[in-house]
Amino acid sequence: MTLDPQVVAWRAARAAADTAPLYTQTLAEARAADLAAIRAGSGAVEPVAEVRDTHVPGPGGPLPVRIHRPPGDGPLPTLVWFFGGGWTLGSVDTADGICRRLVNLAGCQTVTVGYRLAPEHPFPAAVEDCHAGLRHVAARADEFRVDPDRLAVGGDSAGGNLAAAVTLLARADGGPRLAAQVLVYPNTDQRPGERPTDEEDPLLFNRHSVRWYRDHYLADPGDAAHPLASPLLAENLSGLPPALVVTAGHDPLRAEGRRYAERLREAGVPTETADYPGMVHGFFAMPGVFDAGREAQERAAAFLRRRFGLDPAPAPASVGTEHG
């Protein structure tokens, strides 16, 4: 597969700036660089009707939560969003641009849960926090203006992994009932394994990035076999909410994302896929740089609108995507 011309230009700019891979930086440097890069790639800040920061109780103490709302008093269709960053980087700030866009495109509210980060808080802290955040929001639907019949989860990269894990926990608990899950280039299999040697490019998210994040998150390497760390390894995926799985062609996580979509389908879960062959990991968060990032966000919003029973928005462009 050939890199999209916009990726080629972006990569060249990174080379000219001598951009250091995040996995070569200190945690503090990587966290700051990650936020700066996402803000730079997000494009113009889109206004929404309301933004509110608050906290919800979590297993290790209060968790920061950011709520983005469309016009209207509610109850509102709601997407609980988990940010990416390899369980090591990221915050409610890094998810701000994505959530603003999804609120405006999908007509729902978003609630971003600020879970604890590794290596300070390794697995399963992030899963427990995300699950606690979802349960709290669902249990206090009136307070959060949530329509309990139109509640979904989603996330990108590590956030996609956490969203998938939370659906397993919600199923085991008998609720909350979820209308959908949006998994954007999710990690689904944490077991160490050989990845293609063409995934070495230090200017792109590569197999070394995958290992760096995994080593921070999994203090015990044996936890890679746990279904809450590797949802692909769950014995039974039936009864999970309808899914959209987004993947990128030049992404070391592409194969496991596609395998997870296949397993969901085999288990009888209504599953859609959107693959962007010329794109790289992270593109979904960069609509200010990549046309495909805007298109993928539009696709996610259209999926949510259908699952929430909202009137359809204009159909997103289909160039470069695979719709399952």
Stockholm file with secondary structure:
# STOCKHOLM 1.0

chainA/1-324         MTLDPQVVAWRAARAAADTAPLYTQTLAEARAADLAAIRAGSGAVEPVAEVRDTHVPGPGGPLPVRIHRPPGDGPLPTLVWFFGGGWTLGSVDTADGICRRLVNLAGCQTVTVGYRLAPEHPFPAAVEDCHAGLRHVAARADEFRVDPDRLAVGGDSAGGNLAAAVTLLARADGGPRLAAQVLVYPNTDQRPGERPTDEEDPLLFNRHSVRWYRDHYLADPGDAAHPLASPLLAENLSGLPPALVVTAGHDPLRAEGRRYAERLREAGVPTETADYPGMVHGFFAMPGVFDAGREAQERAAAFLRRRFGLDPAPAPASVGTEHG
#=GR chainA/1-324 SS CCCCHHHHHHHHHHHHTTCCCGGGSCHHHHHHHHHHHHHHHSCSCCCCSEEEEEEECCTTSCEEEEEEECSSCSCEEEEEEECCSTTTSCCTTTTHHHHHHHHHHHCCEEEEECCCCTTTSCTTHHHHHHHHHHHHHHHTHHHHTEEEEEEEEEEETHHHHHHHHHHHHHHHHTCSCCSEEEEESCCCCCSCCCCCTTTTCTTSCCHHHHHHHHHHHCSSGGGGGSTTTCGGGCSCCTTCCCEEEEEEEECTTHHHHHHHHHHHHHTTCCEEEEEEEEEETTGGGCTTTCHHHHHHHHHHHHHHHHHHTCCCCCCCCCTTCCBC
#=GC SS_cons         CCCCHHHHHHHHHHHHTTCCCGGGSCHHHHHHHHHHHHHHHSCSCCCCSEEEEEEECCTTSCEEEEEEECSSCSCEEEEEEECCSTTTSCCTTTTHHHHHHHHHHHCCEEEEECCCCTTTSCTTHHHHHHHHHHHHHHHTHHHHTEEEEEEEEEEETHHHHHHHHHHHHHHHHTCSCCSEEEEESCCCCCSCCCCCTTTTCTTSCCHHHHHHHHHHHCSSGGGGGSTTTCGGGCSCCTTCCCEEEEEEEECTTHHHHHHHHHHHHHTTCCEEEEEEEEEETTGGGCTTTCHHHHHHHHHHHHHHHHHHTCCCCCCCCCTTCCBC
//
